[in-house]
Amino acid sequence: MQSESGQVKRWYDSVRWRKARAMFLRYDPLCCMCAKRGMTVVATIVDHKIPHKGDYDLFWNQDNWQSLCASCHSGVKRMQENHGYSQACGVDGVPLDAGHPWNQGER
Ligand SMILES: [Zn+2]
């Protein structure tokens, strides 16, 4: 019996993910959260807008992907861990409040 996290790790390790991720970043090379703040920052991470939590369809659904830089990504993860949800770059353009943790301490 494979644990959920072990299974997800396999997805991240897969050639399919590496190729899809590289393709995604090529088409969408800038951090979408920084872009909303008027900053141009190269994205290095493909993040899931809605945490997939081991859900196969959510994991591979590119509509649920977004390009993030490392600093925004760690902000998103911190938010998810602290609050159980992500406010990053919502489909409806969730406002990125200057008071958000990831806006503080940058620059
Ligand atoms: Zn960013």
Backbone and ligand atoms as CSV (ligand in chain L), in Angstrom:
chain,resi,resn,atom,element,x,y,z
A,1,MET,N,N,0.855,-1.199,0.000
A,1,MET,CA,C,0.000,0.000,0.000
A,1,MET,C,C,0.883,1.239,0.000
A,2,GLN,N,N,0.711,2.030,-1.006
A,2,GLN,CA,C,1.518,3.224,-1.182
A,2,GLN,C,C,0.900,4.386,-0.417
A,3,SER,N,N,1.695,5.101,0.341
A,3,SER,CA,C,1.159,6.268,1.037
A,3,SER,C,C,0.867,7.370,0.026
A,4,GLU,N,N,-0.010,8.283,0.412
A,4,GLU,CA,C,-0.384,9.365,-0.497
A,4,GLU,C,C,0.824,10.202,-0.888
A,5,SER,N,N,1.645,10.541,0.100
A,5,SER,CA,C,2.779,11.399,-0.207
A,5,SER,C,C,3.802,10.663,-1.074
A,6,GLY,N,N,3.933,9.371,-0.850
A,6,GLY,CA,C,4.849,8.590,-1.674
A,6,GLY,C,C,4.400,8.579,-3.125
A,7,GLN,N,N,3.086,8.478,-3.299
A,7,GLN,CA,C,2.528,8.475,-4.643
A,7,GLN,C,C,2.751,9.828,-5.318
A,8,VAL,N,N,2.499,10.900,-4.578
A,8,VAL,CA,C,2.679,12.236,-5.135
A,8,VAL,C,C,4.142,12.471,-5.505
A,9,LYS,N,N,5.031,11.985,-4.663
A,9,LYS,CA,C,6.454,12.126,-4.951
A,9,LYS,C,C,6.789,11.449,-6.279
A,10,ARG,N,N,6.167,10.309,-6.525
A,10,ARG,CA,C,6.391,9.631,-7.801
A,10,ARG,C,C,5.928,10.483,-8.967
A,11,TRP,N,N,4.802,11.194,-8.782
A,11,TRP,CA,C,4.319,12.075,-9.863
A,11,TRP,C,C,5.346,13.168,-10.127
A,12,TYR,N,N,5.866,13.760,-9.053
A,12,TYR,CA,C,6.857,14.834,-9.217
A,12,TYR,C,C,8.148,14.297,-9.833
A,13,ASP,N,N,8.439,13.056,-9.565
A,13,ASP,CA,C,9.672,12.469,-10.093
A,13,ASP,C,C,9.519,11.998,-11.534
A,14,SER,N,N,8.285,11.953,-12.015
A,14,SER,CA,C,8.037,11.333,-13.311
A,14,SER,C,C,8.512,12.209,-14.461
A,15,VAL,N,N,8.849,11.554,-15.555
A,15,VAL,CA,C,9.247,12.262,-16.765
A,15,VAL,C,C,8.080,13.111,-17.256
A,16,ARG,N,N,6.888,12.567,-17.108
A,16,ARG,CA,C,5.696,13.292,-17.557
A,16,ARG,C,C,5.603,14.648,-16.875
A,17,TRP,N,N,5.823,14.670,-15.543
A,17,TRP,CA,C,5.747,15.938,-14.809
A,17,TRP,C,C,6.856,16.881,-15.249
A,18,ARG,N,N,8.073,16.337,-15.356
A,18,ARG,CA,C,9.203,17.209,-15.695
A,18,ARG,C,C,8.990,17.858,-17.052
A,19,LYS,N,N,8.479,17.084,-18.003
A,19,LYS,CA,C,8.243,17.625,-19.343
A,19,LYS,C,C,7.114,18.649,-19.318
A,20,ALA,N,N,6.022,18.300,-18.661
A,20,ALA,CA,C,4.856,19.186,-18.634
A,20,ALA,C,C,5.203,20.478,-17.915
A,21,ARG,N,N,5.965,20.349,-16.848
A,21,ARG,CA,C,6.370,21.511,-16.056
A,21,ARG,C,C,7.260,22.441,-16.886
A,22,ALA,N,N,8.231,21.854,-17.575
A,22,ALA,CA,C,9.143,22.652,-18.391
A,22,ALA,C,C,8.367,23.375,-19.486
A,23,MET,N,N,7.405,22.649,-20.090
A,23,MET,CA,C,6.571,23.239,-21.134
A,23,MET,C,C,5.744,24.390,-20.566
A,24,PHE,N,N,5.176,24.163,-19.408
A,24,PHE,CA,C,4.323,25.172,-18.776
A,24,PHE,C,C,5.117,26.441,-18.493
A,25,LEU,N,N,6.310,26.271,-17.960
A,25,LEU,CA,C,7.141,27.428,-17.624
A,25,LEU,C,C,7.623,28.146,-18.878
A,26,ARG,N,N,7.725,27.397,-19.971
A,26,ARG,CA,C,8.164,28.037,-21.208
A,26,ARG,C,C,7.066,28.969,-21.724
A,27,TYR,N,N,5.814,28.511,-21.604
A,27,TYR,CA,C,4.704,29.340,-22.083
A,27,TYR,C,C,4.332,30.425,-21.083
A,28,ASP,N,N,4.613,30.178,-19.832
A,28,ASP,CA,C,4.206,31.091,-18.778
A,28,ASP,C,C,5.394,31.324,-17.851
A,29,PRO,N,N,6.407,32.030,-18.358
A,29,PRO,CA,C,7.719,32.058,-17.688
A,29,PRO,C,C,7.813,32.993,-16.492
A,30,LEU,N,N,6.780,33.796,-16.245
A,30,LEU,CA,C,6.889,34.779,-15.168
A,30,LEU,C,C,6.001,34.415,-13.983
A,31,CYS,N,N,6.461,34.775,-12.815
A,31,CYS,CA,C,5.695,34.535,-11.593
A,31,CYS,C,C,4.389,35.322,-11.644
A,32,CYS,N,N,3.259,34.621,-11.554
A,32,CYS,CA,C,1.971,35.310,-11.717
A,32,CYS,C,C,1.647,36.162,-10.505
A,33,MET,N,N,2.163,35.795,-9.344
A,33,MET,CA,C,1.877,36.607,-8.164
A,33,MET,C,C,2.691,37.887,-8.175
A,34,CYS,N,N,3.935,37.803,-8.591
A,34,CYS,CA,C,4.749,39.013,-8.717
A,34,CYS,C,C,4.167,39.904,-9.813
A,35,ALA,N,N,3.677,39.307,-10.873
A,35,ALA,CA,C,3.110,40.075,-11.983
A,35,ALA,C,C,1.944,40.911,-11.488
A,36,LYS,N,N,1.162,40.349,-10.564
A,36,LYS,CA,C,0.024,41.093,-10.036
A,36,LYS,C,C,0.471,42.296,-9.226
A,37,ARG,N,N,1.684,42.250,-8.775
A,37,ARG,CA,C,2.221,43.385,-8.023
A,37,ARG,C,C,3.076,44.267,-8.920
A,38,GLY,N,N,3.008,44.012,-10.220
A,38,GLY,CA,C,3.735,44.839,-11.171
A,38,GLY,C,C,5.211,44.529,-11.251
A,39,MET,N,N,5.589,43.341,-10.749
A,39,MET,CA,C,6.998,42.969,-10.784
A,39,MET,C,C,7.207,41.868,-11.813
A,40,THR,N,N,8.326,41.941,-12.491
A,40,THR,CA,C,8.660,40.915,-13.464
A,40,THR,C,C,9.711,39.996,-12.869
A,41,VAL,N,N,9.281,38.801,-12.491
A,41,VAL,CA,C,10.188,37.856,-11.857
A,41,VAL,C,C,10.052,36.511,-12.568
A,42,VAL,N,N,11.172,35.936,-12.912
A,42,VAL,CA,C,11.148,34.646,-13.597
A,42,VAL,C,C,10.644,33.567,-12.646
A,43,ALA,N,N,9.677,32.805,-13.110
A,43,ALA,CA,C,9.137,31.708,-12.310
A,43,ALA,C,C,10.017,30.473,-12.448
A,44,THR,N,N,10.171,29.768,-11.358
A,44,THR,CA,C,10.955,28.532,-11.397
A,44,THR,C,C,10.127,27.349,-10.928
A,45,ILE,N,N,8.917,27.628,-10.479
A,45,ILE,CA,C,8.126,26.578,-9.858
A,45,ILE,C,C,6.727,26.567,-10.455
A,46,VAL,N,N,6.226,25.378,-10.761
A,46,VAL,CA,C,4.826,25.240,-11.143
A,46,VAL,C,C,4.067,24.789,-9.902
A,47,ASP,N,N,3.135,25.630,-9.501
A,47,ASP,CA,C,2.395,25.359,-8.275
A,47,ASP,C,C,0.950,25.001,-8.617
A,48,HIS,N,N,0.297,24.302,-7.703
A,48,HIS,CA,C,-1.119,23.990,-7.874
A,48,HIS,C,C,-1.939,25.048,-7.140
A,49,LYS,N,N,-2.821,25.731,-7.863
A,49,LYS,CA,C,-3.634,26.777,-7.238
A,49,LYS,C,C,-4.501,26.175,-6.143
A,50,ILE,N,N,-5.184,25.102,-6.485
A,50,ILE,CA,C,-5.932,24.366,-5.480
A,50,ILE,C,C,-5.059,23.195,-5.046
A,51,PRO,N,N,-4.765,23.099,-3.756
A,51,PRO,CA,C,-3.907,21.993,-3.308
A,51,PRO,C,C,-4.474,20.652,-3.758
A,52,HIS,N,N,-3.657,19.843,-4.427
A,52,HIS,CA,C,-4.183,18.598,-5.012
A,52,HIS,C,C,-4.379,17.511,-3.965
A,53,LYS,N,N,-3.601,17.601,-2.883
A,53,LYS,CA,C,-3.745,16.629,-1.795
A,53,LYS,C,C,-3.795,15.193,-2.294
A,54,GLY,N,N,-2.991,14.922,-3.300
A,54,GLY,CA,C,-2.936,13.558,-3.804
A,54,GLY,C,C,-4.026,13.223,-4.808
A,55,ASP,N,N,-4.816,14.203,-5.204
A,55,ASP,CA,C,-5.875,13.980,-6.186
A,55,ASP,C,C,-5.282,13.964,-7.593
A,56,TYR,N,N,-5.405,12.852,-8.272
A,56,TYR,CA,C,-4.766,12.662,-9.584
A,56,TYR,C,C,-5.213,13.731,-10.577
A,57,ASP,N,N,-6.515,13.966,-10.668
A,57,ASP,CA,C,-7.037,14.903,-11.658
A,57,ASP,C,C,-6.598,16.332,-11.377
A,58,LEU,N,N,-6.637,16.725,-10.101
A,58,LEU,CA,C,-6.204,18.076,-9.735
A,58,LEU,C,C,-4.721,18.260,-9.999
A,59,PHE,N,N,-3.979,17.221,-9.709
A,59,PHE,CA,C,-2.526,17.308,-9.888
A,59,PHE,C,C,-2.171,17.575,-11.346
A,60,TRP,N,N,-2.826,16.853,-12.261
A,60,TRP,CA,C,-2.435,16.936,-13.671
A,60,TRP,C,C,-3.239,17.958,-14.458
A,61,ASN,N,N,-4.206,18.597,-13.850
A,61,ASN,CA,C,-5.017,19.581,-14.556
A,61,ASN,C,C,-4.262,20.904,-14.679
A,62,GLN,N,N,-3.864,21.223,-15.894
A,62,GLN,CA,C,-3.033,22.415,-16.067
A,62,GLN,C,C,-3.808,23.707,-15.790
A,63,ASP,N,N,-5.131,23.642,-15.810
A,63,ASP,CA,C,-5.905,24.824,-15.423
A,63,ASP,C,C,-5.673,25.156,-13.951
A,64,ASN,N,N,-5.195,24.184,-13.238
A,64,ASN,CA,C,-4.946,24.363,-11.806
A,64,ASN,C,C,-3.479,24.701,-11.524
A,65,TRP,N,N,-2.721,24.926,-12.593
A,65,TRP,CA,C,-1.302,25.226,-12.397
A,65,TRP,C,C,-1.070,26.728,-12.490
A,66,GLN,N,N,-0.014,27.171,-11.832
A,66,GLN,CA,C,0.420,28.564,-11.969
A,66,GLN,C,C,1.935,28.612,-11.804
A,67,SER,N,N,2.526,29.578,-12.501
A,67,SER,CA,C,3.973,29.767,-12.407
A,67,SER,C,C,4.284,30.678,-11.230
A,68,LEU,N,N,5.203,30.249,-10.405
A,68,LEU,CA,C,5.596,31.057,-9.252
A,68,LEU,C,C,7.111,31.101,-9.129
A,69,CYS,N,N,7.598,32.189,-8.539
A,69,CYS,CA,C,9.003,32.231,-8.172
A,69,CYS,C,C,9.143,31.559,-6.802
A,70,ALA,N,N,10.360,31.279,-6.416
A,70,ALA,CA,C,10.582,30.526,-5.177
A,70,ALA,C,C,10.034,31.263,-3.967
A,71,SER,N,N,10.181,32.580,-3.980
A,71,SER,CA,C,9.760,33.342,-2.802
A,71,SER,C,C,8.237,33.341,-2.659
A,72,CYS,N,N,7.509,33.494,-3.769
A,72,CYS,CA,C,6.055,33.422,-3.692
A,72,CYS,C,C,5.611,32.009,-3.345
A,73,HIS,N,N,6.305,31.036,-3.897
A,73,HIS,CA,C,5.922,29.651,-3.628
A,73,HIS,C,C,6.023,29.333,-2.145
A,74,SER,N,N,7.081,29.792,-1.514
A,74,SER,CA,C,7.206,29.496,-0.084
A,74,SER,C,C,6.140,30.252,0.694
A,75,GLY,N,N,5.746,31.437,0.208
A,75,GLY,CA,C,4.662,32.166,0.832
A,75,GLY,C,C,3.346,31.414,0.728
A,76,VAL,N,N,3.087,30.870,-0.447
A,76,VAL,CA,C,1.856,30.101,-0.663
A,76,VAL,C,C,1.823,28.876,0.233
A,77,LYS,N,N,2.934,28.201,0.292
A,77,LYS,CA,C,2.976,26.984,1.092
A,77,LYS,C,C,2.776,27.304,2.571
A,78,ARG,N,N,3.350,28.417,2.994
A,78,ARG,CA,C,3.205,28.789,4.385
A,78,ARG,C,C,1.729,29.079,4.676
A,79,MET,N,N,1.098,29.771,3.739
A,79,MET,CA,C,-0.313,30.081,3.883
A,79,MET,C,C,-1.141,28.805,3.940
A,80,GLN,N,N,-0.838,27.867,3.073
A,80,GLN,CA,C,-1.594,26.624,3.059
A,80,GLN,C,C,-1.411,25.856,4.355
A,81,GLU,N,N,-0.189,25.876,4.847
A,81,GLU,CA,C,0.069,25.128,6.070
A,81,GLU,C,C,-0.578,25.800,7.275
A,82,ASN,N,N,-0.554,27.127,7.278
A,82,ASN,CA,C,-1.106,27.834,8.428
A,82,ASN,C,C,-2.626,27.895,8.404
A,83,HIS,N,N,-3.191,28.003,7.197
A,83,HIS,CA,C,-4.626,28.255,7.116
A,83,HIS,C,C,-5.379,27.163,6.368
A,84,GLY,N,N,-4.651,26.273,5.743
A,84,GLY,CA,C,-5.308,25.190,5.028
A,84,GLY,C,C,-5.850,25.593,3.671
A,85,TYR,N,N,-5.446,26.748,3.178
A,85,TYR,CA,C,-5.880,27.134,1.847
A,85,TYR,C,C,-4.862,28.070,1.224
A,86,SER,N,N,-5.004,28.287,-0.045
A,86,SER,CA,C,-4.103,29.178,-0.748
A,86,SER,C,C,-4.870,30.371,-1.288
A,87,GLN,N,N,-4.301,31.542,-1.141
A,87,GLN,CA,C,-4.941,32.718,-1.711
A,87,GLN,C,C,-4.217,33.160,-2.963
A,88,ALA,N,N,-3.350,32.344,-3.446
A,88,ALA,CA,C,-2.492,32.756,-4.539
A,88,ALA,C,C,-3.247,32.852,-5.851
A,89,CYS,N,N,-3.139,33.994,-6.491
A,89,CYS,CA,C,-3.481,34.100,-7.896
A,89,CYS,C,C,-4.771,33.372,-8.243
A,90,GLY,N,N,-5.850,33.720,-7.552
A,90,GLY,CA,C,-7.114,33.054,-7.797
A,90,GLY,C,C,-7.648,33.319,-9.189
A,91,VAL,N,N,-8.523,32.435,-9.666
A,91,VAL,CA,C,-9.091,32.599,-11.001
A,91,VAL,C,C,-9.866,33.904,-11.105
A,92,ASP,N,N,-10.435,34.350,-9.980
A,92,ASP,CA,C,-11.184,35.587,-9.994
A,92,ASP,C,C,-10.311,36.783,-9.608
A,93,GLY,N,N,-8.990,36.570,-9.616
A,93,GLY,CA,C,-8.086,37.675,-9.313
A,93,GLY,C,C,-8.125,38.073,-7.852
A,94,VAL,N,N,-7.913,37.117,-6.990
A,94,VAL,CA,C,-7.881,37.377,-5.554
A,94,VAL,C,C,-6.890,38.498,-5.268
A,95,PRO,N,N,-7.317,39.528,-4.549
A,95,PRO,CA,C,-6.414,40.649,-4.265
A,95,PRO,C,C,-5.225,40.218,-3.425
A,96,LEU,N,N,-4.077,40.683,-3.836
A,96,LEU,CA,C,-2.878,40.362,-3.074
A,96,LEU,C,C,-2.574,41.527,-2.148
A,97,ASP,N,N,-3.159,41.455,-1.007
A,97,ASP,CA,C,-3.046,42.504,0.009
A,97,ASP,C,C,-1.590,42.730,0.398
A,98,ALA,N,N,-1.218,44.007,0.554
A,98,ALA,CA,C,0.166,44.305,0.930
A,98,ALA,C,C,0.478,43.785,2.324
A,99,GLY,N,N,-0.550,43.486,3.094
A,99,GLY,CA,C,-0.334,42.974,4.434
A,99,GLY,C,C,-0.095,41.479,4.477
A,100,HIS,N,N,-0.206,40.820,3.330
A,100,HIS,CA,C,0.044,39.381,3.306
A,100,HIS,C,C,1.497,39.080,3.658
A,101,PRO,N,N,1.712,37.973,4.324
A,101,PRO,CA,C,3.071,37.641,4.790
A,101,PRO,C,C,4.112,37.710,3.678
A,102,TRP,N,N,3.736,37.223,2.476
A,102,TRP,CA,C,4.767,37.173,1.434
A,102,TRP,C,C,5.069,38.541,0.858
A,103,ASN,N,N,4.240,39.549,1.195
A,103,ASN,CA,C,4.554,40.902,0.738
A,103,ASN,C,C,5.472,41.614,1.705
A,104,GLN,N,N,5.616,41.046,2.868
A,104,GLN,CA,C,6.445,41.691,3.866
A,104,GLN,C,C,7.818,41.044,3.887
A,105,GLY,N,N,8.809,41.872,3.965
A,105,GLY,CA,C,10.161,41.320,4.010
A,105,GLY,C,C,10.776,41.173,2.632
A,106,GLU,N,N,9.954,41.329,1.590
A,106,GLU,CA,C,10.535,41.294,0.258
A,106,GLU,C,C,10.996,42.685,-0.112
A,107,ARG,N,N,12.082,42.750,-0.831
A,107,ARG,CA,C,12.679,44.034,-1.214
A,107,ARG,C,C,13.173,44.797,-0.005
L,1,ZN,ZN,ZN,6.836,35.726,-7.250
